[in-house]
Amino acid sequence: MTAQPIQAIAIGASAGAVQALLRILPALPVAYPLPVLIVVHVPPDRRNALVALFQSKCPLPVREAEDKEPIAAGTIYFAPSDYHLLVEADRSLALSWDEPVNHSRPAIDVLLQSAADAYGSALAGIVLTGANHDGAAGLAAVGEAGGIAIAQEPGEAQVATMPAAALAACPSARAMTLDDIILYLLTLATT
């Protein structure tokens, strides 16, 4: 399988997510060409305040994902609270109220596995800080599809459990610091 240029980025994070994403997302410039799909574990009984927070900090448009919405380049999408976020084969977004996965809805595994199916080797999947194993199977699916699999360096993560589990589950995954992740994402804008 020949690797193709990356066409989408999918990120999952849990405990410590806001701090990690506040380092990464504002660093993406206004002309950044790739869509960024994000699942953060948010309690189902809370309104998701992430969109408003990141809209004020990011040069790129930030929005809550909507069901059947075509994925637009240069846009950051957050999964809504209490819905799984999936990528369809036609590269549109889908929302699901299926059972929680790893005690989470939205679940990182659901996003990464569906995005790996849709994008194959044109996907970069990233697992950041978090306190459970959500994202490990998803990152393995990204690696198996020939995509780029990245996990935050566990020693740098606010909570190391999730990136460590992802690295253990995906032999091709690279451990990177947040600064290295930013540099890598910026190189994708020029390839």
Z-matrix of the N, CA and C atoms (Angstrom, degrees):
N
C 1 1.448
C 2 1.527 1 108.56
N 3 1.312 2 116.76 1 124.41
C 4 1.459 3 120.78 2 179.92
C 5 1.521 4 109.25 3 -85.58
N 6 1.319 5 115.10 4 131.50
C 7 1.464 6 118.42 5 177.76
C 8 1.522 7 108.92 6 -69.37
N 9 1.315 8 114.83 7 138.46
C 10 1.456 9 119.19 8 176.32
C 11 1.513 10 108.52 9 -111.03
N 12 1.334 11 117.31 10 166.26
C 13 1.465 12 118.12 11 178.94
C 14 1.527 13 110.12 12 -58.73
N 15 1.311 14 115.28 13 145.35
C 16 1.465 15 120.59 14 179.27
C 17 1.530 16 109.04 15 -65.09
N 18 1.345 17 115.54 16 132.96
C 19 1.462 18 121.34 17 -179.08
C 20 1.521 19 112.99 18 -115.16
N 21 1.328 20 117.93 19 -10.61
C 22 1.465 21 121.18 20 179.30
C 23 1.523 22 109.14 21 -158.41
N 24 1.334 23 114.32 22 155.41
C 25 1.455 24 122.24 23 178.00
C 26 1.520 25 107.51 24 -123.74
N 27 1.333 26 116.96 25 132.15
C 28 1.465 27 121.78 26 176.47
C 29 1.522 28 107.83 27 -122.73
N 30 1.340 29 115.89 28 128.85
C 31 1.468 30 121.86 29 -174.85
C 32 1.518 31 109.37 30 -125.87
N 33 1.329 32 116.10 31 138.27
C 34 1.457 33 121.34 32 174.03
C 35 1.512 34 110.28 33 -127.71
N 36 1.343 35 115.95 34 140.66
C 37 1.459 36 120.59 35 179.93
C 38 1.520 37 109.36 36 -154.46
N 39 1.325 38 115.11 37 159.16
C 40 1.466 39 119.85 38 178.60
C 41 1.525 40 108.14 39 -136.47
N 42 1.319 41 118.25 40 -119.13
C 43 1.465 42 120.38 41 -177.90
C 44 1.530 43 110.29 42 -56.73
N 45 1.328 44 116.79 43 124.92
C 46 1.463 45 121.44 44 -176.33
C 47 1.512 46 113.64 45 89.62
N 48 1.337 47 117.40 46 4.10
C 49 1.471 48 121.90 47 -174.41
C 50 1.520 49 113.04 48 -60.24
N 51 1.326 50 116.66 49 -45.59
C 52 1.462 51 119.05 50 -174.28
C 53 1.523 52 110.48 51 -60.19
N 54 1.333 53 116.99 52 -46.29
C 55 1.461 54 120.02 53 -179.02
C 56 1.527 55 111.04 54 -62.46
N 57 1.327 56 117.59 55 -43.42
C 58 1.466 57 120.77 56 -179.71
C 59 1.531 58 110.70 57 -65.18
N 60 1.330 59 116.66 58 -45.88
C 61 1.470 60 119.83 59 -178.33
C 62 1.524 61 111.87 60 -69.00
N 63 1.330 62 117.42 61 -28.89
C 64 1.468 63 119.59 62 176.16
C 65 1.521 64 112.02 63 -67.84
N 66 1.324 65 117.24 64 -20.32
C 67 1.466 66 119.95 65 172.94
C 68 1.530 67 110.58 66 -80.69
N 69 1.348 68 116.65 67 -40.79
C 70 1.467 69 120.77 68 -170.84
C 71 1.526 70 112.66 69 -82.59
N 72 1.316 71 117.14 70 -55.61
C 73 1.471 72 119.91 71 -167.36
C 74 1.528 73 114.38 72 -65.24
N 75 1.345 74 120.25 73 -41.51
C 76 1.464 75 118.49 74 178.46
C 77 1.534 76 113.38 75 -64.99
N 78 1.336 77 117.42 76 -16.49
C 79 1.472 78 121.16 77 179.74
C 80 1.528 79 112.62 78 -78.07
N 81 1.337 80 117.68 79 -12.86
C 82 1.463 81 120.45 80 -179.76
C 83 1.525 82 109.07 81 -81.67
N 84 1.337 83 117.63 82 122.20
C 85 1.468 84 120.91 83 -172.82
C 86 1.529 85 112.90 84 -73.27
N 87 1.320 86 114.47 85 165.20
C 88 1.463 87 121.11 86 -174.42
C 89 1.531 88 112.59 87 -58.49
N 90 1.306 89 118.14 88 -29.83
C 91 1.472 90 120.68 89 -178.56
C 92 1.533 91 111.82 90 -93.91
N 93 1.322 92 118.36 91 14.78
C 94 1.466 93 120.79 92 -177.71
C 95 1.527 94 109.27 93 -58.89
N 96 1.342 95 118.21 94 128.50
C 97 1.464 96 119.85 95 -168.64
C 98 1.533 97 116.67 96 -88.39
N 99 1.330 98 118.47 97 -9.10
C 100 1.467 99 119.32 98 -170.65
C 101 1.528 100 112.08 99 -106.10
N 102 1.328 101 117.49 100 147.36
C 103 1.456 102 119.84 101 171.35
C 104 1.522 103 109.86 102 -75.62
N 105 1.351 104 115.42 103 147.72
C 106 1.450 105 122.25 104 179.07
C 107 1.533 106 106.96 105 -124.25
N 108 1.325 107 116.29 106 117.30
C 109 1.467 108 123.00 107 -177.35
C 110 1.515 109 108.02 108 -107.05
N 111 1.341 110 116.95 109 128.79
C 112 1.463 111 119.72 110 -170.54
C 113 1.524 112 111.34 111 -131.98
N 114 1.324 113 114.98 112 132.90
C 115 1.462 114 122.19 113 168.35
C 116 1.523 115 107.74 114 -115.10
N 117 1.323 116 114.78 115 124.04
C 118 1.461 117 122.09 116 171.45
C 119 1.520 118 106.15 117 -121.82
N 120 1.319 119 116.58 118 134.24
C 121 1.464 120 119.55 119 177.21
C 122 1.525 121 109.09 120 -67.16
N 123 1.327 122 116.08 121 113.66
C 124 1.458 123 123.13 122 178.94
C 125 1.526 124 106.47 123 -121.89
N 126 1.330 125 118.36 124 133.68
C 127 1.472 126 119.15 125 178.78
C 128 1.529 127 110.70 126 -56.73
N 129 1.336 128 118.32 127 137.82
C 130 1.461 129 121.36 128 -173.93
C 131 1.522 130 114.05 129 -64.71
N 132 1.325 131 116.82 130 -22.56
C 133 1.462 132 118.83 131 -177.23
C 134 1.527 133 112.47 132 -90.70
N 135 1.335 134 116.35 133 6.99
C 136 1.453 135 119.72 134 -179.71
C 137 1.515 136 110.56 135 -113.41
N 138 1.328 137 115.54 136 144.28
C 139 1.461 138 119.60 137 172.73
C 140 1.526 139 107.33 138 -69.34
N 141 1.304 140 116.43 139 139.30
C 142 1.457 141 120.84 140 -178.61
C 143 1.527 142 108.60 141 -78.27
N 144 1.327 143 116.72 142 108.63
C 145 1.464 144 121.50 143 -178.40
C 146 1.524 145 112.06 144 -91.84
N 147 1.325 146 117.08 145 2.63
C 148 1.462 147 119.70 146 -175.07
C 149 1.524 148 112.61 147 -64.80
N 150 1.323 149 117.38 148 -39.82
C 151 1.466 150 119.86 149 -177.53
C 152 1.527 151 110.20 150 -60.03
N 153 1.317 152 117.19 151 -50.19
C 154 1.468 153 120.20 152 -179.04
C 155 1.528 154 110.86 153 -61.45
N 156 1.330 155 117.26 154 -42.35
C 157 1.458 156 120.81 155 179.44
C 158 1.531 157 110.88 156 -59.60
N 159 1.337 158 116.43 157 -49.51
C 160 1.463 159 119.24 158 -174.67
C 161 1.525 160 112.68 159 -78.00
N 162 1.322 161 118.76 160 -25.22
C 163 1.469 162 119.84 161 175.12
C 164 1.524 163 110.26 162 -59.61
N 165 1.315 164 116.21 163 -35.44
C 166 1.467 165 119.40 164 -177.49
C 167 1.526 166 112.69 165 -79.58
N 168 1.328 167 117.46 166 -10.92
C 169 1.467 168 120.08 167 -174.13
C 170 1.536 169 114.10 168 -115.14
N 171 1.330 170 118.03 169 -13.65
C 172 1.468 171 120.87 170 -170.80
C 173 1.522 172 111.96 171 -111.67
N 174 1.338 173 116.74 172 140.43
C 175 1.463 174 119.88 173 173.12
C 176 1.535 175 112.70 174 -67.68
N 177 1.339 176 116.74 175 -28.59
C 178 1.466 177 120.57 176 -178.34
C 179 1.533 178 110.54 177 -82.52
N 180 1.344 179 117.64 178 154.89
C 181 1.458 180 119.21 179 172.71
C 182 1.531 181 110.46 180 -64.37
N 183 1.327 182 115.70 181 138.27
C 184 1.460 183 122.30 182 179.83
C 185 1.522 184 107.16 183 -122.99
N 186 1.328 185 116.31 184 130.20
C 187 1.463 186 119.42 185 -178.02
C 188 1.521 187 110.98 186 -146.09
N 189 1.313 188 114.72 187 161.20
C 190 1.452 189 120.19 188 172.07
C 191 1.522 190 107.40 189 -83.49
N 192 1.313 191 116.39 190 133.27
C 193 1.464 192 121.03 191 -178.50
C 194 1.523 193 110.26 192 -62.60
N 195 1.337 194 116.02 193 142.37
C 196 1.460 195 122.21 194 176.72
C 197 1.522 196 109.67 195 -119.56
N 198 1.329 197 116.01 196 146.90
C 199 1.452 198 121.71 197 -178.78
C 200 1.522 199 110.85 198 -60.58
N 201 1.329 200 116.82 199 135.19
C 202 1.474 201 125.54 200 176.67
C 203 1.527 202 113.30 201 68.56
N 204 1.324 203 117.15 202 14.21
C 205 1.462 204 121.37 203 179.94
C 206 1.526 205 109.89 204 -79.12
N 207 1.345 206 118.74 205 129.76
C 208 1.467 207 119.51 206 173.80
C 209 1.531 208 109.67 207 -64.65
N 210 1.304 209 116.71 208 141.83
C 211 1.468 210 121.23 209 -179.96
C 212 1.527 211 108.28 210 -77.72
N 213 1.322 212 115.43 211 124.22
C 214 1.472 213 120.95 212 -178.87
C 215 1.522 214 109.75 213 -100.62
N 216 1.316 215 116.02 214 142.96
C 217 1.467 216 121.51 215 176.47
C 218 1.527 217 109.56 216 -63.31
N 219 1.320 218 115.95 217 151.90
C 220 1.451 219 120.39 218 173.61
C 221 1.515 220 114.52 219 62.82
N 222 1.319 221 117.39 220 31.30
C 223 1.464 222 121.97 221 -179.36
C 224 1.526 223 109.09 222 -130.16
N 225 1.341 224 115.84 223 140.78
C 226 1.463 225 122.09 224 176.70
C 227 1.525 226 107.34 225 -101.40
N 228 1.330 227 116.24 226 123.66
C 229 1.464 228 122.21 227 -179.46
C 230 1.521 229 109.73 228 -113.77
N 231 1.332 230 117.34 229 128.24
C 232 1.458 231 122.00 230 172.29
C 233 1.515 232 109.29 231 -104.16
N 234 1.333 233 116.56 232 139.88
C 235 1.464 234 121.20 233 173.36
C 236 1.521 235 108.50 234 -65.44
N 237 1.343 236 117.87 235 137.11
C 238 1.459 237 119.23 236 175.23
C 239 1.524 238 111.23 237 -68.69
N 240 1.299 239 115.63 238 155.63
C 241 1.455 240 121.32 239 176.94
C 242 1.526 241 109.93 240 -58.35
N 243 1.336 242 116.16 241 133.92
C 244 1.467 243 124.25 242 173.58
C 245 1.528 244 114.80 243 70.81
N 246 1.330 245 118.28 244 16.53
C 247 1.469 246 122.06 245 174.55
C 248 1.519 247 109.13 246 -129.63
N 249 1.330 248 116.26 247 136.78
C 250 1.457 249 119.71 248 168.79
C 251 1.528 250 108.62 249 -70.63
N 252 1.324 251 115.66 250 143.72
C 253 1.466 252 122.04 251 174.98
C 254 1.524 253 107.95 252 -108.78
N 255 1.341 254 116.10 253 124.33
C 256 1.463 255 121.68 254 179.97
C 257 1.527 256 110.05 255 -125.20
N 258 1.328 257 114.85 256 158.25
C 259 1.464 258 121.46 257 172.14
C 260 1.521 259 107.12 258 -109.00
N 261 1.330 260 115.73 259 126.15
C 262 1.467 261 121.51 260 178.53
C 263 1.529 262 110.08 261 -81.15
N 264 1.322 263 116.53 262 165.77
C 265 1.473 264 121.63 263 -179.54
C 266 1.529 265 111.79 264 -59.25
N 267 1.357 266 116.52 265 -31.76
C 268 1.468 267 119.31 266 178.95
C 269 1.531 268 111.97 267 -83.96
N 270 1.331 269 116.42 268 9.55
C 271 1.460 270 124.09 269 178.23
C 272 1.524 271 112.59 270 64.11
N 273 1.310 272 114.12 271 38.30
C 274 1.458 273 120.16 272 167.14
C 275 1.526 274 107.03 273 -106.69
N 276 1.323 275 115.68 274 167.89
C 277 1.459 276 120.58 275 -179.99
C 278 1.518 277 110.41 276 -90.63
N 279 1.306 278 116.35 277 150.77
C 280 1.460 279 121.63 278 173.89
C 281 1.522 280 107.71 279 -136.56
N 282 1.323 281 115.30 280 144.50
C 283 1.459 282 121.40 281 175.32
C 284 1.516 283 108.27 282 -112.72
N 285 1.314 284 116.45 283 142.51
C 286 1.464 285 120.88 284 -177.22
C 287 1.521 286 109.16 285 -136.39
N 288 1.334 287 114.46 286 143.66
C 289 1.452 288 120.26 287 175.65
C 290 1.526 289 109.33 288 -107.67
N 291 1.348 290 116.11 289 27.14
C 292 1.460 291 120.68 290 176.53
C 293 1.534 292 109.62 291 -60.50
N 294 1.330 293 114.19 292 168.73
C 295 1.464 294 120.44 293 -178.13
C 296 1.533 295 111.16 294 -53.47
N 297 1.336 296 117.49 295 149.25
C 298 1.463 297 120.06 296 174.32
C 299 1.534 298 111.39 297 -57.70
N 300 1.299 299 116.11 298 148.84
C 301 1.463 300 123.90 299 175.89
C 302 1.529 301 105.83 300 -116.54
N 303 1.317 302 117.51 301 130.81
C 304 1.477 303 120.80 302 -174.51
C 305 1.526 304 110.65 303 53.62
N 306 1.313 305 116.42 304 39.25
C 307 1.470 306 123.29 305 179.54
C 308 1.525 307 112.66 306 64.78
N 309 1.324 308 117.79 307 17.96
C 310 1.466 309 120.36 308 -174.74
C 311 1.529 310 111.84 309 -130.51
N 312 1.301 311 114.74 310 139.56
C 313 1.455 312 122.41 311 168.09
C 314 1.521 313 105.74 312 -146.15
N 315 1.313 314 119.19 313 105.95
C 316 1.469 315 126.78 314 13.42
C 317 1.531 316 112.39 315 -76.83
N 318 1.320 317 115.31 316 152.68
C 319 1.460 318 121.54 317 177.38
C 320 1.528 319 109.67 318 -112.59
N 321 1.312 320 114.48 319 138.86
C 322 1.467 321 120.91 320 179.60
C 323 1.522 322 110.23 321 -65.79
N 324 1.337 323 117.20 322 -41.25
C 325 1.471 324 119.86 323 179.57
C 326 1.524 325 111.59 324 -55.76
N 327 1.334 326 116.78 325 -41.35
C 328 1.472 327 120.73 326 -178.11
C 329 1.524 328 110.34 327 -62.25
N 330 1.342 329 117.17 328 -45.95
C 331 1.471 330 120.16 329 178.55
C 332 1.522 331 110.70 330 -63.04
N 333 1.336 332 117.18 331 -51.33
C 334 1.471 333 119.24 332 -174.84
C 335 1.525 334 112.06 333 -64.37
N 336 1.332 335 117.62 334 -41.07
C 337 1.466 336 119.37 335 -179.12
C 338 1.524 337 110.96 336 -66.26
N 339 1.331 338 118.07 337 -43.30
C 340 1.470 339 119.69 338 -179.03
C 341 1.526 340 110.84 339 -70.34
N 342 1.326 341 117.59 340 -36.53
C 343 1.469 342 120.41 341 177.71
C 344 1.525 343 110.77 342 -67.69
N 345 1.344 344 117.21 343 -37.08
C 346 1.469 345 120.36 344 176.92
C 347 1.519 346 110.31 345 -64.23
N 348 1.340 347 116.94 346 -39.81
C 349 1.467 348 120.18 347 176.25
C 350 1.528 349 111.37 348 -62.51
N 351 1.317 350 117.09 349 -41.37
C 352 1.465 351 121.06 350 -175.39
C 353 1.526 352 113.03 351 -77.66
N 354 1.333 353 116.81 352 -39.41
C 355 1.471 354 120.29 353 -172.78
C 356 1.522 355 113.67 354 -103.82
N 357 1.331 356 118.68 355 -20.63
C 358 1.459 357 120.85 356 -178.78
C 359 1.515 358 111.46 357 57.67
N 360 1.331 359 116.32 358 -129.50
C 361 1.462 360 120.34 359 -176.06
C 362 1.522 361 112.47 360 -74.65
N 363 1.330 362 119.02 361 -1.56
C 364 1.464 363 122.24 362 179.29
C 365 1.526 364 112.16 363 -93.66
N 366 1.348 365 116.96 364 16.38
C 367 1.462 366 121.59 365 -178.77
C 368 1.523 367 110.74 366 -113.61
N 369 1.324 368 115.54 367 138.41
C 370 1.462 369 121.27 368 166.44
C 371 1.521 370 106.84 369 -108.26
N 372 1.336 371 116.89 370 121.03
C 373 1.458 372 122.33 371 178.41
C 374 1.518 373 109.68 372 -109.62
N 375 1.341 374 116.04 373 136.60
C 376 1.463 375 121.15 374 -175.48
C 377 1.524 376 109.23 375 -132.35
N 378 1.329 377 116.24 376 129.27
C 379 1.453 378 121.90 377 174.54
C 380 1.527 379 107.75 378 -113.08
N 381 1.338 380 115.19 379 124.14
C 382 1.454 381 121.64 380 -178.57
C 383 1.523 382 110.21 381 -106.30
N 384 1.287 383 116.80 382 -167.36
C 385 1.457 384 126.23 383 -178.31
C 386 1.525 385 113.25 384 -48.93
N 387 1.324 386 116.74 385 146.02
C 388 1.460 387 120.34 386 178.12
C 389 1.516 388 111.57 387 170.68
N 390 1.351 389 115.21 388 161.58
C 391 1.457 390 120.66 389 -169.68
C 392 1.515 391 114.20 390 -105.72
N 393 1.335 392 119.92 391 9.16
C 394 1.466 393 118.84 392 176.11
C 395 1.523 394 109.69 393 -134.20
N 396 1.316 395 118.41 394 -161.94
C 397 1.469 396 120.86 395 -176.13
C 398 1.523 397 112.27 396 -103.25
N 399 1.341 398 117.82 397 6.27
C 400 1.460 399 119.78 398 178.32
C 401 1.529 400 108.55 399 -59.66
N 402 1.312 401 116.55 400 135.98
C 403 1.461 402 121.86 401 -178.48
C 404 1.514 403 113.32 402 103.15
N 405 1.338 404 118.06 403 -21.88
C 406 1.469 405 120.04 404 -177.92
C 407 1.525 406 110.82 405 -66.15
N 408 1.331 407 117.45 406 -51.68
C 409 1.473 408 120.25 407 178.95
C 410 1.523 409 110.70 408 -65.54
N 411 1.324 410 116.50 409 -35.96
C 412 1.462 411 119.99 410 179.27
C 413 1.516 412 112.29 411 -65.67
N 414 1.341 413 116.59 412 -42.60
C 415 1.461 414 118.81 413 179.19
C 416 1.525 415 110.40 414 -67.17
N 417 1.342 416 116.34 415 -35.85
C 418 1.465 417 119.36 416 175.14
C 419 1.531 418 110.52 417 -60.44
N 420 1.335 419 117.38 418 -39.16
C 421 1.472 420 121.11 419 177.85
C 422 1.518 421 111.10 420 -64.72
N 423 1.330 422 117.52 421 -38.09
C 424 1.471 423 121.07 422 176.68
C 425 1.526 424 109.49 423 -61.49
N 426 1.342 425 116.03 424 -47.45
C 427 1.462 426 119.89 425 179.52
C 428 1.515 427 112.48 426 -62.49
N 429 1.333 428 116.72 427 -42.02
C 430 1.471 429 120.47 428 -179.97
C 431 1.525 430 111.75 429 -66.05
N 432 1.332 431 117.40 430 -28.40
C 433 1.468 432 121.00 431 178.59
C 434 1.528 433 112.30 432 -81.96
N 435 1.331 434 116.50 433 -2.11
C 436 1.456 435 120.27 434 179.25
C 437 1.516 436 113.60 435 89.99
N 438 1.336 437 116.83 436 5.68
C 439 1.458 438 119.95 437 178.89
C 440 1.521 439 111.55 438 -78.75
N 441 1.325 440 115.32 439 177.64
C 442 1.459 441 121.86 440 177.89
C 443 1.521 442 108.03 441 -89.78
N 444 1.325 443 116.92 442 121.86
C 445 1.461 444 123.00 443 -178.35
C 446 1.523 445 108.88 444 -110.17
N 447 1.333 446 115.73 445 124.85
C 448 1.461 447 121.80 446 -177.09
C 449 1.520 448 108.59 447 -131.41
N 450 1.323 449 116.30 448 138.95
C 451 1.461 450 121.41 449 171.11
C 452 1.519 451 107.59 450 -127.59
N 453 1.326 452 115.07 451 142.15
C 454 1.460 453 119.01 452 176.25
C 455 1.516 454 109.29 453 -59.25
N 456 1.316 455 116.84 454 139.49
C 457 1.464 456 122.43 455 175.97
C 458 1.532 457 107.84 456 -52.98
N 459 1.360 458 117.95 457 114.86
C 460 1.468 459 119.13 458 -174.04
C 461 1.527 460 114.06 459 -55.08
N 462 1.322 461 117.44 460 -34.60
C 463 1.465 462 120.41 461 -179.85
C 464 1.511 463 113.13 462 -65.81
N 465 1.334 464 117.34 463 -21.72
C 466 1.459 465 121.79 464 -179.90
C 467 1.533 466 111.53 465 -94.13
N 468 1.323 467 116.51 466 -22.75
C 469 1.469 468 120.64 467 -174.57
C 470 1.526 469 110.35 468 -66.67
N 471 1.335 470 115.49 469 145.77
C 472 1.468 471 119.11 470 175.86
C 473 1.529 472 109.95 471 -60.23
N 474 1.351 473 116.52 472 -40.00
C 475 1.465 474 122.15 473 173.32
C 476 1.530 475 106.91 474 -130.21
N 477 1.327 476 116.88 475 118.25
C 478 1.468 477 121.72 476 -169.16
C 479 1.525 478 114.75 477 -81.39
N 480 1.334 479 118.64 478 -14.15
C 481 1.463 480 121.52 479 -170.37
C 482 1.521 481 112.78 480 -55.77
N 483 1.330 482 117.08 481 -49.24
C 484 1.467 483 119.99 482 -173.09
C 485 1.539 484 112.06 483 -68.80
N 486 1.351 485 119.30 484 -50.34
C 487 1.472 486 116.63 485 177.77
C 488 1.526 487 113.27 486 -63.81
N 489 1.329 488 117.85 487 -33.78
C 490 1.470 489 119.79 488 178.22
C 491 1.524 490 110.62 489 -65.28
N 492 1.345 491 117.04 490 -41.61
C 493 1.466 492 120.39 491 177.91
C 494 1.526 493 110.82 492 -64.69
N 495 1.329 494 116.92 493 -38.85
C 496 1.468 495 120.46 494 179.34
C 497 1.529 496 111.08 495 -65.37
N 498 1.324 497 116.89 496 -42.04
C 499 1.474 498 119.97 497 178.27
C 500 1.528 499 110.67 498 -64.38
N 501 1.325 500 117.29 499 -38.13
C 502 1.465 501 120.52 500 179.36
C 503 1.529 502 111.28 501 -67.92
N 504 1.332 503 117.14 502 -34.18
C 505 1.468 504 120.95 503 -176.10
C 506 1.519 505 113.13 504 -82.87
N 507 1.327 506 117.10 505 -20.89
C 508 1.468 507 121.05 506 -174.35
C 509 1.522 508 109.77 507 -125.66
N 510 1.340 509 117.64 508 97.28
C 511 1.465 510 120.75 509 -176.40
C 512 1.531 511 113.72 510 -59.95
N 513 1.333 512 117.60 511 -27.29
C 514 1.460 513 119.15 512 -178.38
C 515 1.532 514 112.77 513 -86.04
N 516 1.326 515 117.95 514 -3.20
C 517 1.470 516 120.56 515 -177.28
C 518 1.525 517 110.94 516 -68.56
N 519 1.322 518 113.72 517 146.02
C 520 1.466 519 120.49 518 175.84
C 521 1.525 520 108.29 519 -104.61
N 522 1.327 521 117.29 520 134.86
C 523 1.467 522 121.55 521 172.12
C 524 1.521 523 107.46 522 -86.65
N 525 1.335 524 116.31 523 128.11
C 526 1.463 525 120.71 524 -178.33
C 527 1.526 526 110.15 525 -137.35
N 528 1.321 527 115.54 526 147.18
C 529 1.462 528 119.82 527 171.11
C 530 1.531 529 108.04 528 -73.67
N 531 1.326 530 116.16 529 165.99
C 532 1.469 531 119.30 530 177.38
C 533 1.521 532 110.96 531 -59.25
N 534 1.327 533 117.49 532 -40.16
C 535 1.475 534 119.68 533 178.54
C 536 1.525 535 111.09 534 -61.95
N 537 1.336 536 116.97 535 -40.83
C 538 1.471 537 120.13 536 177.91
C 539 1.526 538 111.31 537 -66.18
N 540 1.340 539 116.98 538 -37.78
C 541 1.466 540 120.57 539 177.52
C 542 1.525 541 109.94 540 -62.27
N 543 1.333 542 116.78 541 -44.22
C 544 1.476 543 120.39 542 178.36
C 545 1.520 544 110.02 543 -59.52
N 546 1.329 545 116.91 544 -48.63
C 547 1.476 546 119.71 545 -179.45
C 548 1.520 547 110.79 546 -59.79
N 549 1.339 548 117.13 547 -42.28
C 550 1.459 549 120.65 548 179.56
C 551 1.530 550 110.45 549 -62.44
N 552 1.321 551 117.12 550 -46.37
C 553 1.468 552 120.18 551 -179.59
C 554 1.528 553 110.95 552 -62.24
N 555 1.313 554 116.93 553 -37.16
C 556 1.467 555 119.46 554 179.16
C 557 1.528 556 111.06 555 -68.35
N 558 1.337 557 117.69 556 -33.74
C 559 1.474 558 118.72 557 176.97
C 560 1.517 559 111.46 558 -65.72
N 561 1.341 560 117.62 559 -29.31
C 562 1.462 561 119.97 560 179.01
C 563 1.520 562 112.31 561 -64.75
N 564 1.317 563 116.47 562 -23.85
C 565 1.477 564 120.62 563 -179.16
C 566 1.522 565 111.40 564 -73.49
N 567 1.330 566 116.12 565 -16.38
C 568 1.460 567 118.94 566 -175.60
C 569 1.518 568 112.85 567 -110.34
N 570 1.357 569 117.46 568 -0.98
C 571 1.472 570 118.52 569 -177.83
C 572 1.518 571 111.25 570 -98.33
